Amino acid sequence: MSPPLSRPARAGLGACAALGLAALSPTAQAGRANVAGYVRVGTRPDFQGGGGTLGYWNLYGRLLNERPYAALELKYDVLERTTASRDPWTSVHIRVEGGSVSRATPGNGSLAGLQMSQLYVRAGNVLLPEVTWQVGTLHQYFGDLGLYDMRPAQIFFETVGASARYENDVVDVVLGFGDSGFFLRPEAYSTILTPGGMGRVRLGDHVELGAGGMYRYEPKVQGNVNAPHITPGIDYEQWVRGEVVQNFLAENPNRPQDFPRPEPTSAQSWKGIGYLGFGGFGPVRWNNLFASYERLHPGQTAVESYQGQDYTLYITELTDQRDQLIVGDELQLKVVPGRLDVVLAGLYGRHTDPDNEISPSDNNRQYMSGVARGQVYITPTVHWLTETSLAKEVSANGNAWREHKDSIFENTAGQPDTRGLEYGDTDTRITWQGKAGVVLNPLGTGVYTRPSLRFLYGLQHSNQNNAFGNSFVETVDQYNFFGNVERHWHQVLSLEAEAWF
């Protein structure tokens, strides 16, 4: 996930340029090349066996729940844009990012942990005046939930294609079309046609409204092994238990050659997004409200092994009803101008999968969270930060988490029922976090002013035992060697720096 940026910072990032491109081209001019980026690096000493984060994920707020990360965005103006001119212009954009930092992450700085996540070319005043064409990656979004480092209202994240954008002081409209196959099917590419668009209208200086969506269609192609297929007669429970082949051969002994052949089909998915922004009055700097409702794209295949032989199952019809509703809001307040800023944020999610009514999964759950951060400006460059969060997660299909150190003994081989459809002894996880410490901001006041050098203490309590990244025992045989301990409180120290430029 990319870093949360204020609106001015995002504008600066969008205008960044590529010094690297200048180095590659003997005719490139330095004045046309710029570079911008983001870095986050630090260490979190942990005497409780943790793996560098206070909790499991950003539902509890991004602070102390993210690992080191870096992003570099490059831009080169091949043909410079002239203000208030309708002359053609064009630019090349590259974004490289990843979470591999030597001595700070498991990747230990390996470049294999980086990726070229964005590559596109923009051109304006070509064919149509005041229209910007973009060819390449098409990622579009309305804004950030900064305290969570999330972008609920985004489209085309997985898409490569072409888009056209018209923008003036009141409206901003983007229409695009492309292919999402290489992102969604990286090991077994199949074309996934993806049209969509989004628009935003500014009602004066204090209110913005936006909406958009996209549709994904994977066509039926007879004979293409990577196209969508179904294996007829699969029962969902048998698939989850890994017993499809076993039951078939029990009913059809010595006839593995008669295992059902895949049948071609098509697959589709979609996403709708909405946005409301307002602010610039009284103590309210700005408020962002985002919403998205998405039908996830179906899965492709699963492999089941039986008696030393692998069987491929085609699971399009077993994974084609997975929906996700996400709503997030963030309010930035000037409580005492120049002395105290407060940011309040909330997140709600509901994931449903009617195909699965028997087993806990990330596709059948609800979660809700609230985060509050206050930043006191002792001096313009020395600040005191305090943050607290409370989150509740509920599994819709039974027990998903373990509450106690001996929960493992309430099940067989680490599973709560003897045939393995649950993973713990509670269906609810409740987590509280608190963080506080000194922040050094050389550029002055502001919750999102960067760079920041932070020296923080973090504390977490969860009803789940050892509810943080760790290497504690998970099975009975590991327990017999290492034992376990009841631990619901977790604390870390964090020495970290974050900057964008």
C-alpha positions in Angstrom: 0.0 0.0 0.0 1.3 3.4 -1.0 1.9 6.1 1.7 -0.8 8.5 2.8 -0.3 11.9 1.2 -1.9 15.3 1.8 -3.5 16.9 -1.2 -0.5 19.3 -1.8 1.9 16.3 -1.3 -0.1 14.2 -3.8 0.1 17.1 -6.3 3.8 17.2 -5.9 4.1 13.5 -6.3 2.1 13.6 -9.5 4.4 16.3 -10.9 7.6 14.3 -10.1 10.1 13.4 -12.8 12.7 10.9 -13.8 16.3 11.7 -13.4 16.9 8.0 -14.2 15.3 8.5 -17.6 17.6 11.4 -18.3 20.6 9.2 -17.5 19.4 6.6 -20.1 18.9 9.1 -22.9 21.9 11.1 -24.3 19.5 13.7 -25.6 17.4 14.1 -22.4 17.5 17.5 -20.8 17.9 17.8 -17.0 15.2 20.5 -16.7 12.6 18.0 -18.0 13.4 15.3 -15.5 12.3 15.1 -11.8 12.1 12.5 -9.2 9.7 12.0 -6.2 9.2 9.3 -3.7 8.5 7.9 -0.3 10.6 6.1 2.3 9.8 4.5 5.6 12.5 2.7 7.7 13.1 1.9 11.3 13.5 -0.8 13.9 11.1 -2.0 16.6 12.9 -3.9 19.5 10.5 -6.5 20.8 11.2 -8.6 23.9 8.1 -10.7 23.5 9.0 -12.7 20.3 7.3 -10.4 17.8 8.3 -9.9 14.2 8.5 -6.1 14.0 4.9 -4.9 14.2 2.6 -4.1 17.1 -0.4 -6.0 15.7 -1.5 -7.9 12.6 -2.6 -5.2 10.2 -3.7 -1.7 9.5 -7.2 -2.1 10.9 -5.6 -0.9 14.1 -4.1 2.2 12.4 -1.0 2.1 10.1 1.3 3.4 12.8 3.6 0.6 14.2 1.7 -1.9 12.1 3.6 -1.4 8.8 7.1 -2.5 7.9 9.8 -0.5 6.1 8.9 0.5 2.6 10.3 2.7 -0.3 8.8 4.1 -3.5 10.5 6.1 -6.3 8.4 7.8 -9.0 10.1 9.0 -12.1 8.8 11.4 -14.8 10.4 12.8 -17.9 8.8 15.4 -20.1 9.5 14.3 -23.6 7.5 17.3 -24.9 7.0 20.0 -22.2 3.6 21.2 -21.2 3.1 25.0 -21.5 0.7 26.7 -19.1 -2.5 28.0 -20.8 -1.4 26.6 -24.1 -3.2 24.0 -26.3 0.1 22.8 -27.8 0.6 19.0 -27.6 2.7 17.6 -24.7 3.8 14.2 -23.5 5.6 12.6 -20.5 6.8 9.2 -19.4 6.2 7.9 -15.9 7.7 5.0 -13.9 7.1 3.9 -10.3 9.3 1.4 -8.5 8.5 0.3 -5.0 8.8 -2.5 -2.4 9.5 -3.4 1.1 12.9 -4.9 1.0 15.4 -3.0 3.2 18.8 -4.4 4.3 18.9 -5.2 8.0 15.3 -4.1 8.5 13.2 -6.7 6.6 13.4 -10.5 5.9 14.3 -9.7 2.3 17.5 -8.0 3.6 17.6 -5.5 0.8 17.2 -7.9 -2.1 16.1 -6.2 -5.3 13.8 -9.1 -5.8 11.5 -7.4 -3.2 11.0 -4.4 -5.5 8.6 -4.1 -8.5 7.9 -1.7 -11.3 4.3 -1.1 -10.2 3.5 1.8 -12.6 4.6 2.4 -16.2 2.6 4.7 -18.5 2.8 7.5 -21.0 0.6 10.6 -20.9 -0.1 13.0 -23.8 -2.3 16.1 -23.9 -3.9 18.2 -26.6 -3.7 15.4 -29.1 -6.8 14.6 -31.1 -9.0 16.4 -28.5 -8.1 19.7 -26.8 -7.9 19.7 -23.0 -8.0 15.9 -22.8 -5.1 13.9 -21.3 -4.5 10.5 -22.8 -2.8 7.8 -20.8 -1.5 4.4 -22.1 0.0 1.8 -19.7 -1.0 1.2 -16.2 -4.3 3.0 -15.3 -4.5 3.1 -11.5 -7.0 5.8 -10.4 -8.3 6.8 -6.9 -10.1 9.6 -5.1 -7.8 9.9 -2.1 -6.3 8.3 1.0 -7.4 7.2 4.5 -4.1 8.4 6.0 -4.4 6.9 9.4 -5.0 3.5 7.8 -2.9 3.9 4.7 -5.7 2.6 2.6 -7.5 3.7 -0.6 -11.0 2.2 -0.5 -12.2 4.2 -3.5 -9.9 3.1 -6.3 -10.3 1.5 -9.7 -8.0 0.1 -12.4 -5.4 -0.9 -9.9 -4.8 -4.2 -11.8 -5.4 -2.8 -15.3 -3.2 -2.0 -18.2 -4.8 -0.1 -21.1 -5.8 3.4 -22.2 -7.7 6.2 -20.6 -8.9 9.7 -21.4 -9.2 12.4 -18.8 -11.0 15.7 -19.0 -10.4 18.2 -16.1 -11.2 21.7 -15.3 -11.8 23.7 -12.1 -15.2 22.1 -11.5 -15.2 18.5 -13.0 -12.7 15.7 -13.4 -13.7 12.8 -15.5 -11.7 9.7 -16.5 -12.9 6.9 -18.9 -10.7 3.9 -19.5 -10.5 0.4 -21.0 -7.9 -2.3 -20.6 -6.9 -5.8 -19.6 -6.5 -7.1 -16.0 -5.4 -10.6 -16.9 -1.7 -10.4 -16.1 -2.3 -9.0 -12.6 -5.2 -11.4 -11.7 -3.8 -14.4 -13.5 0.0 -14.0 -13.2 0.9 -17.6 -13.6 -1.8 -18.5 -16.1 -2.7 -15.5 -18.1 -6.2 -15.1 -19.5 -7.7 -12.0 -21.0 -9.9 -10.0 -18.6 -11.5 -7.1 -20.4 -11.9 -4.1 -18.0 -13.9 -1.0 -18.9 -14.7 1.7 -16.3 -14.5 5.3 -15.3 -14.9 7.8 -12.5 -15.8 11.4 -12.1 -15.6 14.1 -9.4 -17.3 17.5 -9.2 -16.2 20.4 -7.0 -19.0 22.4 -5.4 -17.1 25.5 -4.6 -14.0 25.4 -2.3 -15.6 23.3 0.5 -17.3 20.3 -1.0 -16.4 17.5 -3.5 -18.5 14.6 -4.8 -17.3 11.6 -6.7 -18.4 8.3 -8.1 -17.1 5.6 -10.4 -16.8 1.9 -11.2 -15.4 -0.8 -13.4 -16.4 -4.1 -14.9 -14.2 -7.1 -15.5 -15.1 -9.8 -18.1 -13.1 -13.0 -18.8 -14.5 -14.6 -21.9 -15.3 -18.3 -22.5 -12.6 -19.7 -24.8 -12.9 -23.4 -25.8 -9.5 -25.1 -25.8 -7.6 -22.4 -23.8 -6.4 -24.1 -20.6 -6.1 -20.8 -18.8 -9.6 -19.6 -19.6 -12.4 -20.0 -17.0 -13.7 -23.6 -16.5 -15.7 -25.5 -14.0 -15.3 -29.1 -12.8 -18.9 -30.4 -12.7 -20.3 -32.0 -9.5 -17.9 -30.4 -7.0 -19.4 -29.9 -3.5 -18.0 -26.9 -1.7 -17.6 -28.8 1.6 -15.7 -31.6 -0.1 -13.4 -29.0 -1.8 -12.7 -27.3 1.5 -11.9 -30.6 3.2 -9.8 -31.8 0.3 -12.0 -34.8 -0.3 -13.3 -34.3 -3.9 -11.1 -36.9 -5.5 -11.3 -39.3 -2.6 -15.1 -39.3 -2.6 -15.2 -39.7 -6.4 -12.9 -42.7 -6.4 -14.8 -44.2 -3.5 -17.9 -44.0 -5.6 -16.1 -45.0 -8.8 -13.3 -47.4 -7.8 -10.4 -47.9 -10.1 -11.7 -45.3 -12.6 -9.5 -42.2 -12.2 -9.7 -41.7 -15.9 -13.4 -40.9 -15.5 -12.8 -38.0 -13.2 -15.0 -35.1 -14.6 -13.4 -33.1 -17.3 -13.5 -29.3 -17.1 -16.2 -27.4 -18.9 -15.5 -23.9 -20.3 -17.4 -20.9 -19.0 -17.0 -17.2 -18.6 -16.3 -15.1 -15.5 -17.2 -11.6 -14.5 -16.7 -9.2 -11.6 -17.2 -5.5 -10.9 -16.7 -2.6 -8.5 -18.4 0.6 -7.6 -16.9 3.5 -5.6 -18.1 6.7 -4.1 -16.5 9.8 -2.4 -17.6 12.8 -0.4 -15.0 15.4 0.7 -15.7 18.6 2.6 -13.8 21.1 4.7 -12.0 24.4 4.9 -14.3 25.9 7.5 -14.0 26.4 11.3 -11.8 23.8 12.9 -12.3 21.3 10.0 -9.3 21.1 7.7 -10.9 18.4 5.5 -13.0 15.3 5.8 -12.8 12.3 3.3 -15.6 9.7 3.2 -15.0 6.8 0.9 -17.1 3.7 0.0 -16.7 0.8 -2.3 -18.7 -2.3 -3.1 -16.9 -5.0 -5.1 -17.7 -8.4 -6.5 -14.2 -10.1 -6.5 -13.1 -11.9 -9.7 -13.5 -15.7 -9.4 -10.6 -18.0 -8.7 -9.2 -20.2 -11.4 -7.9 -23.6 -10.2 -7.0 -25.6 -7.1 -4.9 -28.8 -6.9 -5.9 -31.8 -4.8 -3.5 -34.7 -4.2 -4.7 -38.3 -3.6 -2.7 -41.5 -3.6 0.4 -39.7 -5.0 -1.4 -38.1 -7.9 -2.4 -34.5 -8.4 -5.8 -33.5 -9.8 -6.6 -30.0 -11.0 -10.0 -28.7 -9.9 -11.6 -25.8 -11.8 -13.3 -23.6 -9.2 -14.9 -20.6 -11.1 -18.5 -21.4 -9.9 -17.3 -22.0 -6.3 -15.7 -18.5 -6.0 -18.0 -16.3 -8.1 -20.1 -14.7 -5.3 -17.5 -13.1 -3.1 -18.5 -9.5 -2.3 -16.8 -6.8 -0.3 -18.3 -3.6 1.2 -15.8 -1.1 2.6 -16.6 2.3 4.1 -13.9 4.6 5.5 -13.9 8.1 6.8 -11.2 10.5 8.1 -11.6 13.9 9.7 -8.7 16.4 10.2 -9.3 19.0 12.8 -7.4 22.2 13.9 -8.3 22.0 17.6 -5.8 24.7 18.8 -4.3 26.4 15.8 -0.5 26.0 15.8 -0.6 23.9 19.0 -2.9 20.9 18.6 -4.2 19.0 15.6 -6.5 15.9 15.8 -7.3 13.3 13.2 -10.2 10.9 13.6 -10.8 7.9 11.3 -13.1 5.0 11.1 -13.3 1.9 8.9 -16.1 -0.7 8.3 -15.9 -3.8 6.2 -18.3 -6.6 5.4 -17.1 -9.5 3.2 -19.6 -12.2 2.1 -19.3 -15.5 0.2 -22.7 -17.3 -0.1 -20.8 -20.3 -1.7 -19.1 -20.9 1.7 -21.4 -21.4 4.6 -19.2 -23.8 6.6 -15.6 -22.6 7.0 -14.0 -19.4 8.4 -12.3 -17.3 5.8 -11.4 -13.7 5.0 -14.4 -13.7 2.6 -16.9 -14.2 5.3 -16.3 -11.7 8.1 -17.1 -8.2 9.4 -14.8 -5.7 10.9 -15.0 -2.2 12.3 -12.4 0.1 13.7 -11.8 3.6 15.0 -8.5 5.5 15.3 -7.8 8.9 16.9 -4.5 10.7 16.7 -3.5 13.9 18.5 -0.3 15.8 17.7 0.8 18.6 20.2 3.3 21.1 18.8 5.7 21.8 21.7 7.8 23.8 19.2 7.3 24.0 15.4 9.7 21.1 15.0 9.3 19.1 18.2 5.9 17.4 18.6 4.2 14.9 20.9 2.1 12.3 19.2 -0.6 10.2 20.9 -2.8 7.7 19.1 -5.4 5.1 20.2 -7.5 2.6 18.2 -10.1 0.0 18.9 -11.2 -2.7 16.4 -13.6 -5.6 16.4 -13.5 -8.5 13.9 -16.2 -11.1 13.6 -16.0 -14.4 11.6 -19.4 -15.2 10.0 -18.6 -19.0 9.8 -17.4 -19.9 13.3 -14.2 -19.9 15.2 -11.3 -18.3 13.4 -8.9 -17.3 16.3 -7.4 -18.9 19.4 -7.9 -17.1 22.8 -5.6 -19.1 25.1 -2.3 -20.9 25.1 -3.9 -24.3 25.5 -6.5 -23.7 22.8 -4.6 -26.1 20.6 -5.6 -29.0 22.8 -9.3 -28.4 22.2 -8.9 -29.7 18.6 -7.3 -32.3 16.5 -4.0 -31.5 14.9 -4.7 -27.8 15.4 -8.3 -27.9 14.1 -11.3 -27.3 16.5 -13.5 -29.9 14.9 -12.3 -33.4 14.0 -12.7 -32.8 10.3 -11.1 -29.5 10.1 -13.5 -26.7 9.3 -12.5 -24.2 12.0 -9.2 -22.7 13.1 -9.6 -21.6 16.8 -12.0 -21.3 19.7 -13.6 -17.9 19.2 -15.3 -16.1 16.3 -14.5 -12.6 17.6 -11.3 -10.7 17.9 -11.2 -7.4 19.8 -8.0 -5.4 19.7 -6.9 -2.1 21.3 -3.8 -0.2 20.6 -2.1 2.9 22.1 0.9 4.7 20.8 2.8 7.7 22.1 6.1 9.5 21.7 8.2 12.3 20.4 8.2 13.4 16.7 10.8 15.6 15.1 9.5 17.4 12.0 12.1 19.7 10.5 9.5 21.2 8.1 7.2 22.3 10.9 3.7 21.6 12.1 1.2 19.2 10.6 0.1 15.6 11.2 1.1 14.7 7.7 4.1 17.0 7.4 7.2 15.0 6.4 9.9 14.1 7.0 9.2 12.8 10.5 11.6 11.2 12.9 9.6 9.3 15.5 10.5 7.7 18.8 7.4 5.9 19.9 6.2 3.3 22.5 3.3 1.1 21.4 1.0 -1.1 23.5 -1.7 -3.6 22.4 -4.3 -5.8 24.1 -6.2 -8.4 22.2 -8.5 -11.3 23.3 -6.6 -13.5 20.8 -3.4 -15.0 22.3 -0.2 -13.7 20.7 -2.1 -11.4 18.3 0.9 -10.1 16.4 3.4 -11.4 13.8 5.5 -14.0 15.6 7.0 -17.5 15.4 5.1 -19.1 18.2 3.9 -22.7 18.0 1.0 -23.6 15.8 0.8 -27.4 16.1 0.8 -30.0 18.8 4.3 -31.4 17.9 5.7 -27.8 18.0 4.0 -27.4 21.4 5.7 -30.5 22.7 9.1 -29.1 21.9 8.8 -25.4 22.7 5.7 -25.0 24.9 3.6 -21.8 24.7 2.6 -18.9 26.9 -0.6 -16.9 27.5 0.0 -13.4 26.2 -2.7 -10.8 25.4 -0.6 -7.7 26.0 2.1 -6.7 23.5 4.5 -3.8 23.5 7.2 -2.5 21.2 9.6 0.5 21.0 9.9 2.1 17.6 12.7 4.2 16.2 11.6 5.1 12.7 11.8 7.8 9.9 9.2 8.6 7.2 9.5 11.0 4.4 8.3 11.9 1.0 10.1 14.1 -1.5 
